């Protein structure tokens, strides 16, 4: 069981490092992490009785 947990923890650390590297190198390959912004307007009715 100890060997299994060791390999799982190593895999988690490698995945985290790969994710950090991808966030820095991704924009060089055309990947955009910017959110898509759209203007949304909704009417608000105040004190409706």
C-alpha positions as protocol buffer text, in pm:
chain_id: "A"
residue {
  index: 1
  type: UNK
  ca { x: 0 y: 0 z: 0 }
}
residue {
  index: 2
  type: UNK
  ca { x: 288 y: 235 z: 76 }
}
residue {
  index: 3
  type: UNK
  ca { x: 435 y: 188 z: -272 }
}
residue {
  index: 4
  type: UNK
  ca { x: 97 y: 271 z: -427 }
}
residue {
  index: 5
  type: UNK
  ca { x: 62 y: 594 z: -228 }
}
residue {
  index: 6
  type: UNK
  ca { x: 417 y: 689 z: -320 }
}
residue {
  index: 7
  type: UNK
  ca { x: 345 y: 652 z: -693 }
}
residue {
  index: 8
  type: UNK
  ca { x: 15 y: 839 z: -666 }
}
residue {
  index: 9
  type: UNK
  ca { x: 183 y: 1129 z: -483 }
}
residue {
  index: 10
  type: UNK
  ca { x: 462 y: 1141 z: -743 }
}
residue {
  index: 11
  type: UNK
  ca { x: 200 y: 1144 z: -1020 }
}
residue {
  index: 12
  type: UNK
  ca { x: 11 y: 1430 z: -853 }
}
residue {
  index: 13
  type: UNK
  ca { x: 330 y: 1636 z: -819 }
}
residue {
  index: 14
  type: UNK
  ca { x: 424 y: 1575 z: -1184 }
}
residue {
  index: 15
  type: UNK
  ca { x: 72 y: 1674 z: -1298 }
}
residue {
  index: 16
  type: UNK
  ca { x: 85 y: 1996 z: -1096 }
}
residue {
  index: 17
  type: UNK
  ca { x: 424 y: 2086 z: -1242 }
}
residue {
  index: 18
  type: UNK
  ca { x: 297 y: 2008 z: -1594 }
}
residue {
  index: 19
  type: UNK
  ca { x: -9 y: 2230 z: -1538 }
}
residue {
  index: 20
  type: UNK
  ca { x: 207 y: 2522 z: -1426 }
}
residue {
  index: 21
  type: UNK
  ca { x: 436 y: 2479 z: -1726 }
}
residue {
  index: 22
  type: UNK
  ca { x: 133 y: 2463 z: -1958 }
}
residue {
  index: 23
  type: UNK
  ca { x: -5 y: 2791 z: -1822 }
}
residue {
  index: 24
  type: UNK
  ca { x: 323 y: 2968 z: -1900 }
}
residue {
  index: 25
  type: UNK
  ca { x: 397 y: 2804 z: -2236 }
}
residue {
  index: 26
  type: UNK
  ca { x: 36 y: 2777 z: -2363 }
}
residue {
  index: 27
  type: UNK
  ca { x: 8 y: 3136 z: -2497 }
}
residue {
  index: 28
  type: UNK
  ca { x: 315 y: 3075 z: -2715 }
}
residue {
  index: 29
  type: UNK
  ca { x: 118 y: 2805 z: -2899 }
}
residue {
  index: 30
  type: UNK
  ca { x: -199 y: 3013 z: -2944 }
}
residue {
  index: 31
  type: UNK
  ca { x: -390 y: 2902 z: -2635 }
}
residue {
  index: 32
  type: UNK
  ca { x: -581 y: 3193 z: -2482 }
}
residue {
  index: 33
  type: UNK
  ca { x: -677 y: 3185 z: -2115 }
}
residue {
  index: 34
  type: UNK
  ca { x: -860 y: 3518 z: -2124 }
}
residue {
  index: 35
  type: UNK
  ca { x: -1232 y: 3505 z: -2041 }
}
residue {
  index: 36
  type: UNK
  ca { x: -1479 y: 3585 z: -2317 }
}
residue {
  index: 37
  type: UNK
  ca { x: -1651 y: 3909 z: -2224 }
}
residue {
  index: 38
  type: UNK
  ca { x: -2000 y: 3996 z: -2341 }
}
residue {
  index: 39
  type: UNK
  ca { x: -2215 y: 4290 z: -2243 }
}
residue {
  index: 40
  type: UNK
  ca { x: -2541 y: 4181 z: -2080 }
}
residue {
  index: 41
  type: UNK
  ca { x: -2818 y: 4428 z: -2002 }
}
residue {
  index: 42
  type: UNK
  ca { x: -3123 y: 4332 z: -1798 }
}
residue {
  index: 43
  type: UNK
  ca { x: -3394 y: 4574 z: -1690 }
}
residue {
  index: 44
  type: UNK
  ca { x: -3443 y: 4603 z: -1314 }
}
residue {
  index: 45
  type: UNK
  ca { x: -3782 y: 4700 z: -1171 }
}
residue {
  index: 46
  type: UNK
  ca { x: -3758 y: 4855 z: -824 }
}
residue {
  index: 47
  type: UNK
  ca { x: -4039 y: 4874 z: -568 }
}
residue {
  index: 48
  type: UNK
  ca { x: -4291 y: 4679 z: -773 }
}
residue {
  index: 49
  type: UNK
  ca { x: -4616 y: 4646 z: -574 }
}
